[in-house]
Amino acid sequence: MTTSFWLAIGLVLIFEGLGPLLAPKGWRAMIGQLVSQPDHQLRRVGGCLVVAGAVMVFMLS
């Protein structure tokens, strides 16, 4: 269980790091657009990401 958790964290870090590594200007522009979004919109996007991740974990386990 612990090994799987750290493996998952490592994969998240890899995928999160790909944006700034490969396209720093586009990544910065995307972050700039996120800053201008209202809180309720960010919560909706975050909720969708959490649900999508939970579904993927459920389907793969």
N, C-alpha and C positions, 0 to 999 in steps of 0.2 A: 504494500500500500504506500509506504513512504517513498519507495523508489519511483513508483508511478506518478506520485504527486510532483516530485522534483523534475521528472521527465516532462511532465505537462508544463510546469513553470518554465523550464528551459525552452520548450517549443514556442511558448507565448513570447518569450524574450527574443527569440530568433525572428519570428514573424513581425513583431513590433519594430524591430530594428531594421528590417528590410526597406521600409519607406524612406527614412532619413538617409540610409546608406546609398540607395540607388537613385533616388529623385529628391534631393534636399529642397529644391525650390518648389516643387509641386507639393511636398509634404508641408512646408512652411505655409503655403497658400491655403491648403486644406485646414490647417490648424487656425489660421486667421479667420476662415469662414466659420469654424466651430465656435470661436470666441464670440462672434456676433449673434449666435443663435440664442433664443430665449431658453430659460431653464426647463420649461415643460417639454420643449422639443428635444433637448439633450437627454432628458429622462426617458422619453419615448424611445429614442435611438438606443440608449443604454439598456432599456428593458428588452427591446427586440434582440440585441446582441446576447443578453443573458439567456433568453429563451432559446435562441438558435444554438448556443453552446450547450445548454442542457439537453436539447434534443439530440445533438451530435454525440454527446457522452452516453446518453441512454441507448442510442442506436448501435454504438460501437462496443458497448459493454454487455 
